[in-house]
Amino acid sequence: MTDATRRFIHFDFVYSSACPCSAELSEHARDVRGVYSVPHSQRSKARITVEKPRAKKSGSRTWHALCLAALQTETQVMVKREDEQAFAS
């Protein structure tokens, strides 16, 4: 048995995704009625856990950048209604 210590980084990655219900309704409208629509976005959160490699220096900013590059989505920063501002900030 070794005394090796394992190190992990935990962080939440916030991103924008299509609302699954809205996406399904959009597909239904397209398939059944021939009407095209755009599903609305929602804020999503992925809880990331990464085992930190011993030999390499990498922080949560590095892993955040990798997640951002993989998803290529941005969260909304401006909204129409005042009550949506909490979502956007």
matplotlib code that plots the C-alpha trace (Angstrom):
import matplotlib.pyplot as plt

x = [0.0, 1.3, 0.9, 0.0, -2.5, -5.0, -6.1, -9.4, -10.8, -14.5, -16.3, -19.7, -19.7, -22.6, -23.7, -26.6, -28.7, -31.9, -34.9, -35.7, -39.5, -39.3, -37.1, -39.6, -42.5, -40.5, -39.8, -43.5, -44.6, -42.1, -43.0, -46.8, -47.7, -44.8, -44.2, -40.6, -39.8, -36.8, -36.7, -35.8, -32.6, -32.1, -29.2, -27.6, -25.0, -22.6, -20.8, -17.2, -14.8, -11.4, -8.5, -5.6, -2.6, 0.4, 3.0, 1.1, 0.1, -3.6, -6.2, -9.9, -9.4, -7.7, -10.6, -13.2, -11.5, -11.6, -15.3, -16.1, -14.2, -16.0, -19.5, -19.1, -22.2, -22.6, -25.1, -27.4, -26.2, -29.1, -32.8, -36.0, -37.9, -36.7, -37.7, -35.3, -32.3, -31.6, -31.2, -28.9, -26.5]
y = [0.0, 3.4, 6.7, 8.5, 11.4, 12.0, 15.5, 16.6, 19.9, 20.4, 23.3, 24.2, 25.2, 27.4, 27.2, 27.8, 24.9, 24.4, 23.7, 20.0, 20.6, 23.6, 21.6, 18.7, 21.1, 22.8, 19.4, 18.5, 21.7, 21.1, 17.4, 17.6, 21.1, 22.1, 25.2, 26.0, 27.5, 28.0, 26.4, 28.8, 28.6, 27.9, 28.2, 24.9, 23.8, 21.0, 19.9, 19.0, 16.8, 16.3, 14.4, 16.7, 15.2, 15.2, 16.2, 19.0, 22.4, 23.1, 25.0, 25.4, 28.2, 25.7, 23.2, 26.0, 27.0, 23.4, 23.1, 26.4, 25.3, 21.9, 23.4, 26.6, 28.2, 31.4, 32.3, 35.2, 38.5, 40.7, 40.0, 41.8, 41.4, 42.7, 39.4, 37.5, 39.5, 37.1, 34.3, 36.4, 37.7]
z = [0.0, -0.9, 0.8, -2.4, -2.0, -4.7, -5.3, -6.9, -8.2, -7.8, -9.5, -11.0, -14.7, -15.7, -19.4, -21.6, -23.0, -24.8, -22.6, -23.3, -23.1, -25.4, -27.8, -27.9, -28.6, -31.4, -33.0, -32.7, -34.3, -37.2, -37.7, -37.3, -38.4, -40.6, -38.4, -37.4, -34.0, -31.8, -28.3, -25.5, -23.6, -20.0, -17.6, -16.8, -14.3, -14.6, -11.5, -12.5, -10.6, -12.0, -10.5, -10.6, -12.2, -9.9, -12.5, -14.1, -12.7, -13.5, -11.7, -12.0, -14.6, -16.9, -16.5, -16.9, -20.2, -21.4, -20.6, -22.3, -25.5, -25.5, -25.1, -27.0, -25.4, -23.5, -20.8, -21.4, -20.0, -21.2, -21.0, -21.8, -18.5, -15.2, -13.4, -15.7, -14.6, -11.7, -14.3, -16.5, -13.9]

ax = plt.figure().add_subplot(projection="3d")
ax.plot(x, y, z, "-o")
ax.set_aspect("equal")
plt.show()
